[in-house]
Amino acid sequence: MIFSYETYWINTLFIPIAVLVFMLVLLVIASCTFLRKIMKKRQTTTDIFKILLCLIVVIFCSIPQIQALANGGALLFGEKEEDALVCTGVIQSVCEPSERFSDFKSNHRYGADLVIENRQYFAVSCEGFEEGDCVEIRYLPNSRFVLGIVAAEEKGEQQ
């Protein structure tokens, strides 16, 4: 299976940053409006609840985006598709859907966390592979996003 670099870039870097910027703008607008009412001494209990609700929504929507950036999305700033490395090893564990990227929904897949040779990787999908399979992966070195995964035997037959 081959996965697109753009899929990772969009889902783990671009969308989280766009959502965070939108949430920040929303919070700034709501805060400025609330501060104006405080300065004019026209704030009401309803206004306090509105700003608290806005703050809760911003926090609730921002946490998954920050997690996506912290789990490797932010590392894509310094990585290019050409930086990919190749590794061969045995899959020690597969967690599909991903626990690290719970909101990863490229083509309605939910991603997969893989542990190969005691190192954790993330792939768009791990369909057809299970624990104990010997695989060869092509991955980005810092974020450990998998760009391609094939059975090690398959690779040998193709050459």
Salt bridges, closest charged atoms under 4 A:
ASP47 OD1 - LYS37 NZ 3.20
